[in-house]
Amino acid sequence: MVVASAQERIYRCAGKDGATPEYINNAKDAQARGCKQIDGGNVTVVQSAPISRPAAFRVAGAVQAAPVSGNSEQRARDSDTRAILESELKKAEIKLAEQQKEFNKGEPEKQGIEGRNYQRYLDRVAEMKESMVRHESDIAGLKREIGRLPAPTARQ
């Protein structure tokens, strides 16, 4: 038979790597390591696999800040970002133009059963309006994002 007992005192210690905290419930070990007692509710610790960092970020076991990228690398990333956003903008504008053509200024052609079921036609027209509003919003957002990017530089 297993008997449940009250939880012992929990102590929070600096982990071996100095960044990840470690929790123990042995008072003598906690005192020897200079750990602090945790007051309050229960503690649940979920173990996870350690995060492996690329060698460029490690210095004798300590984590170092990422190296500062050069201007040419940043310009290349900005250029790639601009190309992707402009491509997405073009696709969204084409899709919106197709929807507007199909919408036919609020009077799209009736399809199939819609000739006999007018409510179905009205529902489809409402969905088309909502879809066009979403696409217009997407286009505005893409234009804002493109506007936030630095101006493209002339290539030599």
C-alpha positions as CSV (number, residue, x, y, z in Angstrom):
1,M,0.0,0.0,0.0
2,V,1.3,3.5,-1.0
3,V,0.9,6.2,1.5
4,A,0.9,9.8,0.2
5,S,2.6,12.3,2.4
6,A,2.7,16.0,2.4
7,Q,5.1,17.5,0.0
8,E,8.5,18.3,1.4
9,R,10.1,21.8,1.1
10,I,11.3,22.6,-2.3
11,Y,14.4,24.6,-3.0
12,R,15.4,26.3,-6.2
13,C,19.1,26.2,-7.1
14,A,21.1,27.6,-10.0
15,G,21.4,24.8,-12.6
16,K,24.7,23.4,-13.7
17,D,24.8,25.6,-16.8
18,G,23.9,28.7,-14.7
19,A,20.8,29.5,-16.7
20,T,18.4,26.6,-16.1
21,P,17.1,26.4,-12.5
22,E,17.2,23.1,-10.7
23,Y,14.7,22.1,-8.0
24,I,15.6,19.8,-5.1
25,N,13.9,18.8,-1.9
26,N,17.0,17.9,0.2
27,A,17.5,20.6,2.8
28,K,21.2,19.8,3.5
29,D,22.1,19.8,-0.3
30,A,20.1,23.0,-0.7
31,Q,21.9,24.7,2.1
32,A,25.3,23.6,0.8
33,R,24.5,24.9,-2.7
34,G,23.0,28.2,-1.5
35,C,19.5,27.4,-2.9
36,K,16.4,29.4,-2.0
37,Q,13.3,27.8,-0.5
38,I,10.1,28.1,-2.6
39,D,7.1,29.1,-0.6
40,G,3.5,28.7,-1.8
41,G,1.8,26.1,-3.9
42,N,3.0,22.9,-5.4
43,V,5.9,22.8,-7.9
44,T,5.6,20.7,-11.1
45,V,8.8,20.3,-13.0
46,V,8.7,19.0,-16.6
47,Q,12.0,17.7,-17.9
48,S,12.8,18.5,-21.5
49,A,15.7,17.7,-23.8
50,P,18.5,20.3,-23.6
51,I,18.5,22.9,-26.3
52,S,21.5,22.4,-28.6
53,R,23.0,25.6,-29.7
54,P,25.2,26.0,-32.8
55,A,28.9,26.2,-32.1
56,A,29.0,29.9,-33.1
57,F,26.8,30.7,-30.0
58,R,28.8,28.7,-27.4
59,V,31.9,29.9,-25.6
60,A,33.3,27.6,-23.0
61,G,29.8,26.4,-22.0
62,A,28.3,29.9,-21.8
63,V,25.8,31.3,-24.3
64,Q,27.0,34.3,-26.2
65,A,24.9,36.8,-28.1
66,A,24.5,36.2,-31.8
67,P,27.2,37.8,-33.9
68,V,26.1,41.1,-35.5
69,S,25.2,40.6,-39.2
70,G,26.9,42.8,-41.8
71,N,25.0,45.4,-43.8
72,S,25.2,43.3,-46.9
73,E,23.5,40.3,-45.2
74,Q,20.7,42.5,-43.8
75,R,20.2,44.1,-47.2
76,A,20.0,40.6,-48.7
77,R,17.4,39.6,-46.1
78,D,15.4,42.8,-46.7
79,S,15.5,42.2,-50.4
80,D,14.3,38.6,-50.0
81,T,11.5,39.8,-47.7
82,R,10.5,42.5,-50.2
83,A,10.4,39.9,-53.0
84,I,8.2,37.5,-51.0
85,L,5.8,40.3,-49.9
86,E,5.6,41.7,-53.4
87,S,4.9,38.2,-54.8
88,E,2.1,37.7,-52.2
89,L,0.7,41.1,-53.0
90,K,0.5,40.3,-56.7
91,K,-1.3,37.0,-56.0
92,A,-3.7,38.7,-53.6
93,E,-4.4,41.5,-56.2
94,I,-5.0,38.9,-58.9
95,K,-7.4,36.9,-56.7
96,L,-9.3,40.1,-55.7
97,A,-9.6,41.1,-59.4
98,E,-11.0,37.6,-60.2
99,Q,-13.5,37.9,-57.3
100,Q,-14.6,41.4,-58.4
101,K,-15.2,40.1,-61.9
102,E,-17.2,37.2,-60.7
103,F,-19.1,39.4,-58.3
104,N,-20.3,41.5,-61.3
105,K,-21.0,44.7,-59.2
106,G,-23.2,42.8,-56.8
107,E,-25.1,40.8,-59.3
108,P,-23.2,37.6,-60.0
109,E,-24.8,35.0,-62.3
110,K,-27.0,32.5,-60.6
111,Q,-25.7,28.9,-60.4
112,G,-27.7,25.7,-60.5
113,I,-30.4,25.6,-57.8
114,E,-30.0,29.3,-57.0
115,G,-32.6,30.1,-59.7
116,R,-35.2,28.4,-57.6
117,N,-33.7,29.1,-54.2
118,Y,-33.1,32.8,-53.9
119,Q,-31.8,32.6,-50.3
120,R,-28.9,30.4,-51.4
121,Y,-28.0,33.1,-54.0
122,L,-28.1,35.8,-51.4
123,D,-25.9,33.7,-49.1
124,R,-23.3,33.2,-51.8
125,V,-23.3,36.9,-52.7
126,A,-22.8,37.7,-49.0
127,E,-19.9,35.2,-48.8
128,M,-18.4,36.8,-51.9
129,K,-18.6,40.3,-50.3
130,E,-16.9,39.0,-47.1
131,S,-14.2,37.3,-49.1
132,M,-13.4,40.5,-51.1
133,V,-13.3,42.5,-47.9
134,R,-10.8,40.0,-46.5
135,H,-8.6,40.2,-49.6
136,E,-8.7,44.0,-49.6
137,S,-7.6,43.9,-45.9
138,D,-4.8,41.4,-46.8
139,I,-3.6,43.7,-49.6
140,A,-3.6,46.7,-47.3
141,G,-1.6,44.7,-44.8
142,L,0.9,43.6,-47.4
143,K,1.4,47.1,-48.6
144,R,2.0,48.3,-45.0
145,E,4.6,45.6,-44.5
146,I,6.3,46.5,-47.8
147,G,6.2,50.2,-46.7
148,R,8.0,49.4,-43.4
149,L,11.0,47.8,-45.3
150,P,13.9,50.0,-46.1
151,A,13.9,51.4,-49.6
152,P,15.7,49.1,-52.0
153,T,19.2,50.2,-52.8
154,A,20.6,50.4,-56.4
155,R,22.8,47.5,-57.2
156,Q,26.3,48.2,-58.6
